[in-house]
Amino acid sequence: MNTDKILAESIAKDYAPKENSKIAALKKLDNRAKLPATIFTYSWGIVFALVFGTGMSLAMQVIGNSMVLGIAVGIVGLIGCSVNYPIYKRLLEKGKSKYAYEIVQLAREIAEK
């Protein structure tokens, strides 16, 4: 077995011009439809998890002396975390509806082959 030949072919494949396949285009459209919702959801979740944690720390008097303020901040963080998934679903549905026609057309073309 000629391992040098296999290695050379794999390296050459990285530098060869790539064909734009329909599957790659379909994956790119799918990512374009889903990525904004995913980015927003992670950002929203991280921010409100930090708010919730700050509220817990305040309520347990780790970083301050105000239990009432900690409970209020914690409730805001909890509400923010609770609405994250419904917002994600709505944004995902909006993104999918925006690219639905193109994705369905491309998927039909691929399936007909």
Secondary structure as GFF3:
##gff-version 3
##sequence-region A 1 113
A	DSSP	alpha_helix	3	15	.	.	.	ID=ss1
A	DSSP	alpha_helix	22	59	.	.	.	ID=ss2
A	DSSP	alpha_helix	67	82	.	.	.	ID=ss3
A	DSSP	alpha_helix	84	112	.	.	.	ID=ss4
###
